[in-house]
Amino acid sequence: MVGATAKQAAPALRLDLVAGLTAAAVVLPKAMAYATVAGLPVAVGLYTALVPMLVYALAGSSRVLSVSSTTTLAILAGTQLGLAVPDGDPARLVTATATLTLLVGAMLLLARLLRLGFVANFISTPVLTGFKAGIGLVIVLDQLPKLAGIHIDKEGFFRDVVSVAQHLPETSLITLAVAAATFAILIGMERLWPHSPAPLVAVGGGIAAAWLLGLQAMGVSLVGHIPQGLPSLTLPDLALLGDLAPGALGIALMSFTETIAAGRAFARPVEPPINANRELVATGLANVGGALLGAMPAGGGTSQTAVVRAAGGQSQKASLVTAAAALATMLLLAPLLGLLPNATLAAIVIVYSVGLIQPAEFRAIRGVRTMEFRWALIACLGVLVFGTLKGIVVAIIVSMIGLASQTAQPRVSVIGRKRGADVLRPLAPEHPDDETFEGLLIVRPEGRLFFVNAQYVSDQVHALVEQYRPRVLALDMSRVPDIEYSALQILLEGEKRWTDAGIVVWLAALNPGVLEMARHAGLEQRLGRERLLFNARAAIARYQAMQAGAAPTPQAAGRR
């Protein structure tokens, strides 16, 4: 039995080994590239591919999620570090990075203690689409000067666009050729061999060209010295906590959001579900551990996890292999990586960041609902106009406004009956033959009624009463799961107003929680049990019996 288990485990281990090495060929060059996006030495990218990946592999709930730096986290971290260390002093930058990453990890762990796993759902999909598109545009523009071998002073997205255009005549053709060759390798290999180690080939080609052709002497900028060996212990600077805390909060939110999204995207039905609170612990510990060894903020990456899955990865052993490859690179290959052209890294960043810009998603959102399309555009413009960190705030505010707009104006429908069938449904132009009942108006509000939307619902019902002039108003509450105190008071006021106008008010299909609230508020005593009906069908039967002059049956009355 033990021998059979060992035989089954051996193929899985081989798959994890292959997947881990394949992922390393993609992750390590990208990690170094993302470090440059954040304005950090490329060695920081290697540290981020080592410690956070190792910690998450031991603590995470996903079997295949690969955790290191991502494009979004890199640009957010770079923005915050630029604000905290405006002079770019290398020593202070290392300390600030450790402090920022530690803060991100601490906030994720605090969120777990407060059971805030649901916060990952605070940014809606359309808003996240717009936010990521804005991030993608910022990253691409940020890398363009490196592709052309020019320098600009950063002053904001739109000013930078103008500045790049003005400096284009100064383009270094040899630098541009290096970038073009990198693009050809990355795009060509990805089309011919999806999930291939194209970044590794591009990095190797760039290093070989720099060494054999003497690219630095021709004016091509190289990465330069990379310290060989293990990262040293880095302690945070408590004096920077106040300056870095706001940015760390946004980075923590985005780290968790990306981690949950990637983990759920690649989870198979036979695998355990992704546990949001455990992910908070895993990503929190990954960032805390990474901070002490000089890593930048980390989170789950979609593209690198896709490589693990495509290569046959079965468990987190694949991430352990990737982390081991990062360690070997730091110990053995660091001097060689110093020959890497910056244009090669910039090309890698662009190729793997441009995927954040998804016009097809914008079109799909617009095809479903124009309002959500506007939210996506606002989130995108928020990043471009206000910057990446404030762009997170814009994205969250837009999501909250979107949620408020949906809950503040719930659907309020007039209910009719399908002719010749016992089917009740909202009146609509698509069903012109649906029948209504002279003198009876059935109105159905939908959703939770609370202080934000209660007055709107009351106004809608009042407008329908003015339009139909019924003798009996039946409120079908079957789609109202809960009613808050303020909404209940507005309902009581409306009932009094309609009763004073000579209209009899019935309440139908009260859910247990709503019925209990109505009893506590004295509404049951005020209306009498005969005006609390089982459902809208009971209301129709009772009204028809009244019109016929017959006493309603207990079933028709539907007493509660």
Salt bridges, closest charged atoms under 4 A:
ASP142 OD1 - LYS154 NZ 2.24
ASP153 OD1 - HIS151 NE2 3.56
GLU271 OE2 - ARG309 NH2 2.97
GLU372 OE2 - ARG369 NH1 3.42
ASP422 OD1 - ARG537 NE 3.07
ASP434 OD2 - ARG425 NE 2.81
GLU435 OE2 - ARG417 NE 3.05
GLU466 OE2 - HIS462 NE2 3.97
GLU466 OE1 - ARG469 NH2 3.21
ASP476 OD2 - ARG444 NE 3.19
ASP482 OD2 - ARG448 NE 2.92
GLU495 OE1 - ARG526 NE 2.97
GLU495 OE2 - ARG531 NH1 3.88
ASP500 OD2 - LYS496 NZ 3.12
GLU516 OE2 - HIS520 NE2 3.14
GLU524 OE1 - ARG519 NE 3.10
GLU524 OE2 - ARG529 NH1 3.15
